[in-house]
Amino acid sequence: MAKQIYNYELFTNKKDELAKIRKKAARNRRIKILLLALILAGTAIVAYILFNSKCNYYTYKDKVDTEDSGDVSYENFDEGYLKYSSNGIEYQKQFGRAEWNIALSYEHPFLAKSDSYAVLGDKGENTLILLNKNGKVREFTLKYPLLQATVSEQGIIQMILEGSDSNYVQVYGKNGKLIADMRSSIEEKGYPITAAISPNGTQLAVSYYSINGNTSKTSIAFYDLSRQLQSDSIPLKGGFDYTNTIIPKVSFMDDNTVAAFGSKVTYFYNIEDSPNEKKKLEFDQQIQSVFENEDYVGYIINNSANPEKGKYILQVYNKKGARKLNHIVDMNYDSISMWGKEIIAVRGNECTIFNIKGNILFQGELEGDSIETIVPAKGWRPALRKGNSPLQHRSALWTGSFRLPPRPASGIP
């Protein structure tokens, strides 16, 4: 029987090569596992940084061209926007595409809104329209010229009208029924210079201004509308008097929290039961601008004490009057507003966006001419409206993402 002869060296070499291959494969597997672990860890770290960093992404939609007259304004409303001017008003779900429109001829249009209703009035004239997302609900022809109006989430409207020797505070239901009609003159409790209705339509706040000799006084009065009785005097819940102070703005932050704004002071009230002043904010310097939403009140204050550090002080408070931000800024601006926890300042075609901690989320110039309005856009972040000239405007939204490194907020003493 023939013997099978093996080349032992060859066979041994094969075994050695196989062993090397197995070792290499095992080492490669370990390297791959290690790399995978590092990638997963890196991804987790990156995700953590992205979710916890002070930076946000701002995306702008493709440009849409529309030809507008010089007094066109935009306000976010329901699921879209209200675009209004002296020539009329329209509702857009998609920017530049009207769901409905109403032609008007107003000299001085102004808009006030809640989540579900809006009113468009002609200041100094006798007309006002109540609107919702479906269009016109009701048109009002008023006895006296209109000075100011607000609307609740149920469509209840508060108005201030200017008579020949008295002003009137009137409240209407969305059905057109007069709920309250209060007359006041400067010799009596004072002229009503501003007012606001609560989101649920059950409470009314009015700022009256009166003069007695060399002394002036502002009275903040709170009324109960819950019984919906037509009367010359609705039930007074309570009020506060402030000597030699003018308070030209009152605002409901929720159904029971009211903020009243003076030139160097703000008062916060709780009016759930008997009204009480829960916080007073006093400022040494003149308030340049006030901005607010349902959770926060913000101020731009002249920094005349230390102008070398920056022109202004940016401060934000919650509705309990607790300060959440104190930040020195050196910028010029035309307008300032707040969405959620973000503050948007605009000048010309420059835009700066801060968060509630004072970090800059975005700062830069946008193409074209000056920004007219910034409104929250559904499906993307800010939508910017820009103007070509005082008479010719072009509405534009941009694509692109902008991400800037955070800046630390200044310390709050």
VODO-331379 format. One line per 5 residues: their letters; for each residue y, z, x of C-alpha. Coordinates in Angstrom, 2 decimals, decimal comma, always signed. Layout:
<recs>
A	Y:Z:X | ...
</recs>
This chain:
<recs>
MAKQI	+0,00:+0,00:+0,00 | +3,26:-1,02:+1,42 | +5,65:+1,70:+2,06 | +9,09:+1,55:+0,61 | +11,53:+2,01:+3,38
YNYEL	+15,04:+3,21:+2,56 | +18,00:+2,88:+4,76 | +18,73:+6,59:+4,89 | +22,08:+6,09:+6,54 | +23,16:+3,66:+3,86
FTNKK	+21,83:+5,90:+1,15 | +23,54:+8,90:+2,71 | +26,78:+7,00:+3,00 | +26,52:+6,05:-0,68 | +25,98:+9,68:-1,61
DELAK	+28,94:+10,70:+0,55 | +31,10:+8,03:-1,03 | +30,03:+9,09:-4,50 | +30,80:+12,67:-3,62 | +34,21:+11,64:-2,31
IRKKA	+34,84:+9,61:-5,44 | +33,83:+12,55:-7,62 | +36,06:+14,88:-5,61 | +38,95:+12,40:-5,83 | +38,43:+11,97:-9,56
ARNRR	+38,31:+15,72:-10,02 | +41,47:+16,10:-7,93 | +43,16:+13,33:-9,93 | +42,15:+15,05:-13,16 | +43,65:+18,29:-11,90
IKILL	+46,83:+16,47:-10,87 | +47,03:+14,73:-14,26 | +46,52:+18,03:-16,07 | +49,16:+19,64:-13,89 | +51,56:+16,73:-14,46
LALIL	+50,89:+16,84:-18,19 | +51,56:+20,57:-18,21 | +54,77:+20,03:-16,26 | +55,84:+17,23:-18,63 | +55,13:+19,39:-21,67
AGTAI	+56,97:+22,31:-20,13 | +59,86:+20,04:-19,19 | +59,95:+18,60:-22,69 | +60,00:+22,10:-24,14 | +62,82:+23,10:-21,79
VAYIL	+64,82:+19,97:-22,62 | +64,25:+20,52:-26,34 | +65,36:+24,12:-26,01 | +68,48:+23,07:-24,12 | +69,32:+20,37:-26,64
FNSKC	+68,82:+22,63:-29,63 | +70,62:+25,56:-28,08 | +73,38:+23,87:-26,12 | +76,97:+23,82:-27,27 | +76,94:+20,01:-27,39
NYYTY	+76,45:+17,84:-30,41 | +76,09:+14,11:-30,89 | +78,65:+12,23:-32,95 | +77,64:+8,87:-34,30 | +79,96:+6,35:-35,91
KDKVD	+79,06:+3,57:-38,30 | +79,75:-0,11:-37,68 | +83,29:-1,26:-38,27 | +84,20:-2,15:-41,84 | +87,49:-3,98:-42,40
TEDSG	+89,63:-3,25:-45,45 | +93,27:-4,05:-46,02 | +95,10:-0,97:-47,30 | +98,69:-0,13:-48,15 | +100,47:+2,40:-45,97
DVSYE	+99,96:+5,46:-48,17 | +96,18:+5,26:-48,56 | +94,25:+8,52:-48,12 | +90,56:+9,38:-48,13 | +88,79:+12,58:-49,24
NFDEG	+85,07:+13,26:-49,19 | +83,81:+13,86:-52,73 | +80,34:+14,41:-54,21 | +78,09:+11,85:-52,48 | +80,89:+9,65:-51,15
YLKYS	+84,66:+9,35:-50,86 | +87,76:+9,15:-52,99 | +90,27:+6,60:-51,73 | +93,67:+6,94:-53,37 | +97,24:+5,74:-53,04
SNGIE	+100,31:+5,11:-55,19 | +98,48:+2,05:-56,54 | +95,37:+3,82:-57,79 | +92,13:+5,57:-56,94 | +88,53:+4,53:-56,36
YQKQF	+85,21:+6,18:-55,60 | +83,03:+4,87:-52,76 | +79,46:+5,89:-52,07 | +79,39:+3,52:-49,10 | +82,54:+3,16:-47,06
GRAEW	+84,52:+0,14:-48,29 | +82,41:-0,47:-51,45 | +83,91:+0,85:-54,69 | +81,72:+2,29:-57,45 | +84,74:+2,34:-59,74
NIALS	+88,51:+2,10:-59,48 | +91,54:+2,96:-61,60 | +94,83:+1,11:-61,17 | +97,92:+3,35:-61,25 | +101,59:+3,33:-60,36
YEHPF	+102,39:+6,76:-58,88 | +105,42:+7,64:-56,80 | +104,03:+10,75:-55,11 | +100,25:+10,95:-55,59 | +98,38:+14,10:-54,61
LAKSD	+94,73:+15,02:-54,94 | +92,98:+18,35:-55,47 | +89,22:+18,68:-55,78 | +86,21:+20,92:-56,17 | +82,59:+19,95:-55,57
SYAVL	+82,21:+18,19:-58,93 | +85,73:+17,36:-60,18 | +89,01:+16,07:-58,82 | +92,52:+15,79:-60,19 | +95,03:+13,14:-59,18
GDKGE	+98,63:+13,91:-60,08 | +102,03:+12,33:-59,59 | +104,25:+15,07:-58,19 | +107,57:+15,31:-60,06 | +106,22:+13,19:-62,92
NTLIL	+104,39:+13,98:-66,16 | +100,90:+12,58:-65,59 | +97,61:+13,89:-64,24 | +94,05:+12,52:-64,35 | +90,80:+14,51:-64,29
LNKNG	+87,95:+12,68:-62,52 | +84,31:+13,06:-61,61 | +81,89:+10,80:-59,74 | +81,55:+8,57:-62,83 | +85,27:+7,93:-63,15
KVREF	+88,05:+9,18:-65,40 | +87,18:+12,17:-67,58 | +90,57:+12,70:-69,18 | +94,23:+11,80:-68,71 | +96,96:+14,35:-69,37
TLKYP	+100,53:+13,63:-70,43 | +102,53:+16,73:-69,57 | +105,60:+18,21:-71,21 | +107,28:+18,94:-67,89 | +107,13:+17,45:-64,38
LLQAT	+104,07:+18,40:-62,34 | +104,49:+20,43:-59,15 | +100,95:+21,47:-58,21 | +97,38:+21,58:-59,54 | +93,87:+22,75:-58,65
VSEQG	+90,53:+22,27:-60,39 | +87,36:+24,36:-60,69 | +83,76:+23,21:-60,36 | +83,57:+23,19:-64,19 | +86,60:+20,92:-64,54
IIQMI	+89,05:+23,66:-65,59 | +92,53:+22,72:-64,37 | +95,42:+24,92:-63,28 | +98,88:+23,34:-63,17 | +102,41:+24,42:-62,28
LEGSD	+105,10:+22,54:-64,22 | +108,84:+22,53:-63,55 | +111,07:+23,15:-66,56 | +114,86:+23,01:-66,63 | +115,35:+26,77:-66,24
SNYVQ	+111,78:+28,05:-65,93 | +108,46:+27,08:-64,41 | +105,17:+27,11:-66,30 | +101,63:+27,94:-65,27 | +99,19:+26,15:-67,57
VYGKN	+95,40:+26,08:-67,66 | +93,39:+23,36:-69,43 | +89,71:+22,86:-70,09 | +88,10:+19,54:-69,24 | +88,09:+18,79:-72,98
GKLIA	+91,90:+18,80:-72,88 | +92,26:+22,13:-74,68 | +95,13:+24,36:-73,50 | +93,68:+27,69:-72,37 | +96,80:+29,42:-71,05
DMRSS	+100,55:+28,72:-70,99 | +102,71:+31,19:-69,04 | +106,47:+30,75:-68,65 | +108,37:+32,43:-65,82 | +111,86:+32,27:-64,34
IEEKG	+113,39:+33,56:-61,12 | +115,30:+36,25:-63,07 | +112,07:+37,58:-64,55 | +108,91:+37,93:-62,48 | +109,91:+34,94:-60,37
YPITA	+109,17:+31,26:-60,00 | +105,48:+30,39:-59,63 | +105,53:+28,47:-56,36 | +101,78:+28,04:-55,90 | +98,55:+28,93:-57,67
AISPN	+94,79:+28,45:-57,43 | +91,81:+28,69:-59,75 | +88,45:+30,16:-58,71 | +85,48:+27,81:-58,18 | +83,80:+29,12:-61,36
GTQLA	+87,02:+28,76:-63,36 | +87,18:+32,41:-64,48 | +90,04:+33,72:-62,31 | +93,56:+32,61:-61,47 | +95,80:+33,59:-58,55
VSYYS	+99,57:+32,92:-58,67 | +102,32:+33,45:-56,09 | +105,70:+34,22:-57,67 | +108,97:+34,20:-55,74 | +112,01:+36,14:-56,96
INGNT	+115,47:+37,09:-55,70 | +117,38:+40,24:-56,56 | +120,75:+40,38:-54,85 | +120,15:+40,14:-51,11 | +116,46:+40,93:-51,42
SKTSI	+113,67:+38,44:-52,02 | +110,14:+39,24:-53,07 | +106,80:+37,53:-53,44 | +104,38:+38,83:-56,04 | +100,71:+37,83:-55,90
AFYDL	+99,18:+38,17:-59,37 | +95,53:+37,82:-60,42 | +94,52:+36,85:-63,96 | +91,26:+36,96:-65,90 | +90,36:+33,62:-67,53
SRQLQ	+86,82:+34,58:-68,47 | +87,60:+34,99:-72,18 | +89,16:+31,52:-72,37 | +91,82:+32,61:-74,90 | +94,86:+30,46:-75,57
SDSIP	+97,78:+32,79:-75,09 | +101,26:+33,02:-73,63 | +99,99:+35,80:-71,37 | +96,43:+35,94:-70,12 | +95,01:+39,32:-69,02
LKGGF	+96,50:+40,51:-65,72 | +93,87:+42,04:-63,43 | +96,37:+43,31:-60,86 | +98,76:+42,23:-58,15 | +100,77:+43,01:-55,02
DYTNT	+104,46:+42,76:-54,09 | +105,81:+41,82:-50,64 | +109,52:+42,20:-49,87 | +111,36:+39,50:-47,91 | +108,20:+37,45:-47,59
IIPKV	+107,40:+33,98:-48,89 | +103,76:+33,11:-49,57 | +103,60:+29,37:-50,29 | +99,80:+29,05:-50,34 | +96,95:+30,93:-52,02
SFMDD	+93,33:+29,84:-51,84 | +89,99:+30,97:-53,25 | +87,37:+31,13:-50,49 | +84,76:+32,01:-53,12 | +84,85:+33,28:-56,70
NTVAA	+86,07:+36,75:-55,67 | +87,78:+36,28:-52,29 | +91,38:+35,07:-52,08 | +93,52:+34,34:-49,02 | +97,33:+34,30:-49,27
FGSKV	+99,23:+32,64:-46,41 | +102,75:+33,43:-45,17 | +104,58:+32,16:-42,09 | +103,39:+35,05:-39,88 | +100,92:+36,88:-42,10
TYFYN	+97,74:+36,34:-44,13 | +96,32:+38,68:-46,76 | +92,67:+38,74:-47,85 | +91,83:+40,14:-51,27 | +88,67:+41,05:-53,12
IEDSP	+89,26:+40,61:-56,85 | +85,74:+41,08:-58,23 | +86,78:+44,12:-60,26 | +90,19:+45,61:-59,65 | +91,98:+43,52:-56,99
NEKKK	+92,30:+45,17:-53,59 | +93,81:+44,03:-50,32 | +90,92:+44,22:-47,88 | +92,57:+42,77:-44,76 | +96,02:+41,91:-43,42
LEFDQ	+96,46:+39,60:-40,44 | +99,83:+39,69:-38,69 | +100,92:+37,27:-35,97 | +103,67:+37,76:-33,40 | +104,27:+34,03:-33,09
QIQSV	+104,95:+31,40:-35,71 | +101,93:+29,86:-37,41 | +102,01:+26,12:-36,74 | +99,08:+25,04:-38,93 | +96,47:+26,57:-41,22
FENED	+93,05:+25,06:-41,93 | +90,21:+26,47:-43,95 | +86,88:+26,00:-45,66 | +84,71:+28,25:-47,83 | +83,69:+30,42:-44,86
YVGYI	+86,55:+30,38:-42,36 | +90,32:+30,35:-41,99 | +91,82:+28,89:-38,85 | +95,29:+28,91:-37,29 | +97,20:+27,03:-34,66
INNSA	+99,81:+29,52:-33,36 | +102,67:+28,79:-30,99 | +101,91:+30,31:-27,59 | +105,55:+30,97:-26,73 | +104,64:+34,20:-24,89
NPEKG	+102,54:+32,37:-22,24 | +103,26:+28,63:-22,57 | +102,15:+27,98:-18,99 | +98,55:+28,71:-20,07 | +98,69:+26,30:-23,01
KYILQ	+100,93:+25,28:-25,88 | +98,92:+26,85:-28,67 | +96,45:+29,56:-29,55 | +93,52:+28,49:-31,73 | +92,20:+31,37:-33,84
VYNKK	+89,47:+31,41:-36,48 | +88,61:+34,26:-38,87 | +85,83:+34,68:-41,42 | +86,61:+35,53:-45,03 | +86,35:+39,24:-44,27
GARKL	+89,27:+38,85:-41,87 | +87,14:+39,31:-38,74 | +88,22:+37,16:-35,80 | +85,57:+34,72:-34,56 | +87,58:+32,66:-32,09
NHIVD	+90,63:+33,17:-29,88 | +91,14:+30,15:-27,66 | +94,18:+28,81:-25,78 | +94,55:+25,05:-26,10 | +96,99:+22,69:-24,42
MNYDS	+97,12:+19,71:-26,71 | +99,37:+17,90:-29,12 | +98,01:+17,09:-32,56 | +99,04:+15,49:-35,84 | +96,43:+17,09:-38,08
ISMWG	+93,66:+19,64:-37,88 | +90,77:+20,43:-40,21 | +87,42:+22,20:-40,27 | +83,92:+21,15:-41,39 | +81,38:+23,91:-41,40
KEIIA	+81,72:+25,46:-37,94 | +83,50:+22,52:-36,32 | +87,26:+22,08:-35,85 | +88,68:+18,56:-35,65 | +92,14:+17,95:-34,14
VRGNE	+93,68:+14,47:-34,17 | +96,72:+12,93:-32,52 | +97,26:+9,17:-32,47 | +93,89:+7,71:-31,53 | +92,82:+10,87:-29,70
CTIFN	+90,24:+13,18:-31,23 | +89,11:+16,63:-30,10 | +86,26:+18,50:-31,77 | +85,63:+22,20:-31,10 | +82,87:+24,45:-32,32
IKGNI	+83,36:+27,99:-33,59 | +82,96:+29,33:-30,04 | +85,76:+27,18:-28,67 | +83,51:+24,74:-26,81 | +84,69:+21,13:-26,83
LFQGE	+82,01:+18,99:-28,47 | +83,92:+15,74:-28,22 | +87,21:+14,71:-26,68 | +88,42:+11,19:-26,15 | +90,36:+8,17:-27,27
LEGDS	+88,99:+5,72:-29,81 | +89,72:+2,01:-29,83 | +92,60:+0,72:-31,90 | +95,67:+2,49:-33,17 | +96,22:+5,94:-34,61
IETIV	+93,55:+7,72:-36,62 | +94,67:+8,16:-40,21 | +91,94:+10,40:-41,54 | +88,61:+11,90:-40,52 | +86,18:+12,53:-43,36
PAKGW	+82,54:+13,67:-43,29 | +80,27:+10,65:-43,64 | +76,94:+10,75:-45,45 | +74,07:+9,74:-43,16 | +76,01:+10,00:-39,93
RPALR	+78,53:+12,37:-38,41 | +82,31:+11,89:-38,58 | +83,73:+8,72:-40,07 | +87,15:+7,83:-38,75 | +89,84:+5,93:-40,56
KGNSP	+92,41:+4,21:-38,35 | +95,74:+2,55:-39,03 | +97,26:-0,59:-37,50 | +100,85:+0,12:-38,52 | +102,83:+2,12:-41,08
LQHRS	+102,41:-0,75:-43,55 | +99,07:-2,24:-42,65 | +95,93:-0,16:-42,27 | +92,43:-1,04:-41,25 | +89,54:+1,23:-42,09
ALWTG	+87,03:+1,40:-39,28 | +83,87:+3,29:-38,43 | +82,27:+3,07:-35,01 | +78,74:+3,06:-33,65 | +77,90:+5,04:-30,57
SFRLP	+77,05:+8,52:-29,48 | +79,34:+10,80:-27,55 | +78,14:+13,90:-25,73 | +80,33:+15,99:-23,50 | +79,50:+19,13:-21,52
PRPAS	+80,51:+22,41:-23,14 | +83,48:+24,45:-22,12 | +83,22:+28,23:-22,34 | +85,25:+29,89:-25,07 | +87,92:+32,28:-24,01
GIP	+87,07:+35,91:-24,47 | +88,04:+37,69:-27,64 | +89,77:+40,97:-26,92
</recs>
